[in-house]
């Protein structure tokens, strides 16, 4: 067979050796690249006592974890004397957390003698809270203005029992409660609760003078209500920074009520007037109706005379005597009217 010739056997042997040599060189080159890529981090971790092997760095690279971040974080923890596992740092990084911030917060908490472990700090960071700021607030309490001046509201308005409006402004000193930071209410809840307590305290005061004389009563009453329950803060103190007098709400309400009563009375008076006018019109109509009946009755008198004359029940002389009596009556009425007019004229003179 032609492939059994010694020449072909030698050529095949040479090709195999070349292939093996090329593969070997590639493997060595690949290992050299990896070694050079992670050698600096490994040396840094080794001499810092971080105990991160080269294979762990390669595994981080395969898992798309930043080896530089993990190495720097663990070196910081080791130098601070805090125990930490590399896998915990990797897990927090893969979960989307900020490893550097968590490590800095743990170191700050240890220096400030604050009890904080890595799971709690990681949970706070993954919850979207700034754990380092929370540690700083635990060490240095911060002051919250109530109401929030950034919302264009500079005082809380409340009305005492005497109707006078009182304007108050408070400053609340709080410290972060790390145990309730995850799931705890924010600063807005503190501001709302303190504002509610101020309004309630002023509203229960008998007079605005009591509030002006003892503004610390507001602080004591508000603090007694445990307004920081369920929040991410612990209230240390509530200071009434400013108290001022507003409007006389009671007088204004009384004036508004009086104006409303006046309108109601005017409406009722107008209703009674309309009823009176309607009644007057009805009476006038009744008078006209009665006059018409009188005219109809008077129209029947001549007919009655005529019937009486025809039937013989009433004579001519009787009729003439009746007319004389009527004429005499009319004359007496006219004379009586003249005498009354003369007397009145005399009185006028």
KOLTORKE-279002 format. One record per residue (C-alpha): z, y, x; residue number from 1; residue in one letter. Coordinates in pm, whole numbers. Example, Ala and Ser with C-alpha at 12.3 -4.5 7.8 and 13.67 -1.06 7.14 Angstrom:
BEGIN
pz,py,px,i,aa
780,-450,1230,1,a
714,-106,1367,2,s
END
This chain:
BEGIN
pz,py,px,i,aa
0,0,0,1,x
-82,348,125,2,x
276,494,75,3,x
429,228,298,4,x
260,374,599,5,x
517,494,857,6,x
375,845,839,7,x
454,880,469,8,x
799,732,514,9,x
874,986,791,10,x
741,1274,578,11,x
955,1165,286,12,x
1260,1150,510,13,x
1191,1497,642,14,x
1152,1641,288,15,x
1480,1487,177,16,x
1665,1630,474,17,x
1516,1973,409,18,x
1617,1961,44,19,x
1971,1860,131,20,x
1988,2132,392,21,x
1865,2397,149,22,x
2111,2284,-117,23,x
2391,2287,134,24,x
2300,2635,249,25,x
2291,2756,-112,26,x
2632,2606,-182,27,x
2774,2764,130,28,x
2614,3098,43,29,x
2752,3080,-312,30,x
3099,2995,-187,31,x
3076,3272,69,32,x
2977,3523,-199,33,x
3264,3415,-419,34,x
3502,3423,-126,35,x
3392,3771,-26,36,x
3406,3887,-391,37,x
3766,3776,-449,38,x
3898,3770,-94,39,x
4023,4127,-105,40,x
4213,4072,-433,41,x
4351,3742,-312,42,x
4472,3891,17,43,x
4626,4182,-173,44,x
4803,3950,-414,45,x
4911,3710,-138,46,x
5077,3968,83,47,x
5236,4136,-220,48,x
5396,3814,-339,49,x
5201,3813,-665,50,x
5117,3441,-625,51,x
4766,3450,-765,52,x
4539,3188,-612,53,x
4171,3222,-538,54,x
4090,2964,-804,55,x
4283,3168,-1062,56,x
4075,3472,-970,57,x
3758,3267,-1014,58,x
3886,3146,-1352,59,x
3951,3508,-1457,60,x
3597,3595,-1360,61,x
3462,3307,-1568,62,x
3679,3414,-1863,63,x
3559,3774,-1825,64,x
3902,3901,-1740,65,x
3932,4191,-1496,66,x
4097,4039,-1190,67,x
4169,4382,-1045,68,x
4370,4485,-1353,69,x
4568,4159,-1359,70,x
4639,4168,-986,71,x
4751,4532,-992,72,x
4970,4468,-1298,73,x
5139,4163,-1148,74,x
5190,4335,-814,75,x
5362,4622,-996,76,x
5585,4380,-1185,77,x
5673,4186,-868,78,x
5753,4501,-677,79,x
5975,4614,-967,80,x
6157,4281,-958,81,x
6048,4176,-1307,82,x
5931,3819,-1370,83,x
5593,3780,-1539,84,x
5342,3501,-1580,85,x
4977,3557,-1495,86,x
4867,3378,-1810,87,x
5067,3623,-2023,88,x
4886,3915,-1866,89,x
4551,3742,-1917,90,x
4632,3661,-2281,91,x
4721,4023,-2352,92,x
4402,4142,-2182,93,x
4189,3899,-2384,94,x
4364,4015,-2703,95,x
4237,4366,-2639,96,x
4564,4514,-2517,97,x
4623,4767,-2244,98,x
4785,4564,-1968,99,x
4848,4862,-1741,100,x
5032,5058,-2012,101,x
5246,4758,-2105,102,x
5344,4698,-1743,103,x
5429,5064,-1688,104,x
5640,5065,-2005,105,x
5830,4754,-1896,106,x
5907,4910,-1560,107,x
6014,5236,-1724,108,x
6237,5046,-1970,109,x
6399,4851,-1686,110,x
6469,5169,-1493,111,x
6619,5331,-1804,112,x
6832,5023,-1882,113,x
6648,4965,-2211,114,x
6625,4608,-2339,115,x
6253,4542,-2371,116,x
6070,4216,-2299,117,x
5701,4151,-2248,118,x
5630,3997,-2596,119,x
5784,4299,-2770,120,x
5594,4547,-2553,121,x
5269,4354,-2602,122,x
5322,4345,-2980,123,x
5385,4721,-2988,124,x
5071,4783,-2783,125,x
4856,4556,-3001,126,x
4994,4731,-3311,127,x
4825,5049,-3194,128,x
5140,5230,-3084,129,x
5179,5395,-2745,130,x
5455,5181,-2600,131,x
5495,5403,-2292,132,x
5543,5710,-2511,133,x
5795,5513,-2717,134,x
5994,5436,-2403,135,x
5984,5800,-2299,136,x
6103,5906,-2643,137,x
6388,5657,-2619,138,x
6495,5814,-2291,139,x
6423,6175,-2389,140,x
6465,6225,-2768,141,x
6213,6457,-2924,142,x
6243,6721,-3192,143,x
6045,6709,-3516,144,x
6000,7028,-3718,145,x
6050,6995,-4092,146,x
5820,7095,-4253,147,x
5532,7029,-4016,148,x
5407,7372,-3895,149,x
5061,7228,-3823,150,x
5006,7196,-4200,151,x
5045,7571,-4265,152,x
5386,7527,-4425,153,x
5674,7701,-4254,154,x
5968,7640,-4489,155,x
6096,7410,-4763,156,x
6151,7583,-5097,157,x
6431,7471,-5330,158,x
6612,7634,-5623,159,x
6991,7643,-5660,160,x
7161,7611,-5997,161,x
7187,7989,-6032,162,x
6806,8013,-6031,163,x
6766,8170,-5685,164,x
6506,8014,-5456,165,x
6623,7919,-5106,166,x
6380,7872,-4816,167,x
6501,7638,-4540,168,x
6359,7502,-4216,169,x
6509,7210,-4025,170,x
6469,7053,-3681,171,x
6524,6678,-3660,172,x
6612,6514,-3328,173,x
6495,6152,-3317,174,x
6488,5866,-3072,175,x
6250,5571,-3083,176,x
6390,5249,-3228,177,x
6198,4986,-3031,178,x
6313,4702,-3257,179,x
6153,4868,-3562,180,x
5856,5026,-3388,181,x
5622,4752,-3511,182,x
5588,4805,-3886,183,x
5821,5104,-3893,184,x
5733,5430,-4069,185,x
5602,5722,-3865,186,x
5710,6086,-3823,187,x
5554,6186,-4156,188,x
5803,5965,-4339,189,x
6092,6127,-4152,190,x
5963,6474,-4244,191,x
5917,6376,-4608,192,x
6263,6221,-4639,193,x
6438,6514,-4470,194,x
6249,6757,-4694,195,x
6354,6560,-5001,196,x
6716,6563,-4884,197,x
6710,6940,-4830,198,x
6563,7004,-5174,199,x
6819,6773,-5337,200,x
7112,6935,-5155,201,x
7007,7290,-5238,202,x
6930,7195,-5597,203,x
7282,7054,-5645,204,x
7447,7372,-5512,205,x
7609,7591,-5776,206,x
7493,7911,-5611,207,x
7255,8016,-5338,208,x
7551,8188,-5173,209,x
7707,7848,-5104,210,x
7396,7746,-4912,211,x
7390,8068,-4713,212,x
7760,8045,-4629,213,x
7756,7680,-4521,214,x
7408,7565,-4416,215,x
7568,7276,-4225,216,x
7645,7117,-4562,217,x
7275,7040,-4585,218,x
7281,6860,-4250,219,x
7585,6651,-4339,220,x
7449,6557,-4680,221,x
7107,6462,-4546,222,x
7249,6260,-4256,223,x
7470,6064,-4496,224,x
7164,5927,-4676,225,x
7043,5709,-4383,226,x
6696,5856,-4389,227,x
6588,5666,-4077,228,x
6608,5322,-4239,229,x
6279,5138,-4218,230,x
6132,5389,-3975,231,x
6041,5366,-3609,232,x
6303,5627,-3518,233,x
6677,5679,-3517,234,x
6785,6023,-3635,235,x
7036,6175,-3394,236,x
7088,6512,-3563,237,x
6947,6742,-3829,238,x
6985,7113,-3758,239,x
6908,7382,-4014,240,x
6712,7631,-3805,241,x
6657,7898,-4070,242,x
6772,7977,-4424,243,x
6627,8260,-4629,244,x
6621,8383,-4989,245,x
6301,8355,-5190,246,x
6222,8458,-5545,247,x
6454,8475,-5844,248,x
6303,8176,-6017,249,x
6565,8175,-6293,250,x
6493,8535,-6394,251,x
6121,8474,-6386,252,x
6157,8167,-6602,253,x
6375,8358,-6847,254,x
6118,8638,-6861,255,x
5843,8386,-6922,256,x
6053,8222,-7192,257,x
6125,8557,-7356,258,x
5755,8641,-7352,259,x
5676,8305,-7508,260,x
5945,8357,-7774,261,x
5804,8702,-7849,262,x
5459,8558,-7899,263,x
5599,8290,-8129,264,x
5788,8554,-8330,265,x
5475,8771,-8352,266,x
5276,8474,-8471,267,x
5536,8393,-8738,268,x
5553,8759,-8846,269,x
5176,8770,-8872,270,x
5189,8455,-9079,271,x
5448,8609,-9315,272,x
5243,8929,-9339,273,x
4933,8732,-9429,274,x
5130,8547,-9696,275,x
5263,8878,-9833,276,x
4914,9026,-9845,277,x
4788,8718,-10022,278,x
5078,8737,-10269,279,x
5006,9107,-10334,280,x
4645,9029,-10406,281,x
4753,8757,-10644,282,x
4988,8999,-10824,283,x
4718,9265,-10853,284,x
4483,9006,-10993,285,x
4756,8907,-11244,286,x
4802,9271,-11350,287,x
4429,9311,-11409,288,x
4428,8988,-11603,289,x
4722,9101,-11820,290,x
4559,9438,-11884,291,x
4248,9262,-11998,292,x
4462,9060,-12241,293,x
4622,9384,-12368,294,x
4278,9536,-12424,295,x
4173,9225,-12612,296,x
4489,9242,-12821,297,x
4435,9612,-12899,298,x
4081,9532,-13001,299,x
4221,9303,-13272,300,x
4428,9588,-13433,301,x
4134,9763,-13610,302,x
4019,9427,-13738,303,x
4367,9360,-13874,304,x
4373,9701,-14048,305,x
4036,9632,-14201,306,x
4143,9292,-14325,307,x
4467,9437,-14463,308,x
4276,9715,-14645,309,x
4027,9467,-14792,310,x
4300,9233,-14905,311,x
4512,9513,-15054,312,x
4811,9446,-14835,313,x
4779,9784,-14670,314,x
4696,10105,-14861,315,x
4522,10423,-14761,316,x
4842,10623,-14781,317,x
5016,10375,-14561,318,x
4737,10412,-14309,319,x
4762,10794,-14322,320,x
5141,10781,-14275,321,x
5086,10555,-13971,322,x
4841,10804,-13824,323,x
5086,11090,-13881,324,x
5359,10895,-13706,325,x
5128,10828,-13411,326,x
5029,11196,-13392,327,x
5395,11303,-13406,328,x
5476,11056,-13132,329,x
5193,11184,-12913,330,x
5310,11543,-12966,331,x
5665,11456,-12870,332,x
5539,11282,-12556,333,x
5332,11585,-12459,334,x
5625,11821,-12521,335,x
5851,11597,-12318,336,x
5604,11607,-12031,337,x
5587,11987,-12035,338,x
5967,12019,-12027,339,x
5988,11788,-11733,340,x
5715,11983,-11552,341,x
5893,12315,-11622,342,x
6221,12181,-11490,343,x
6055,12058,-11177,344,x
5890,12396,-11130,345,x
6224,12566,-11167,346,x
6380,12336,-10913,347,x
6096,12407,-10672,348,x
6155,12777,-10709,349,x
END
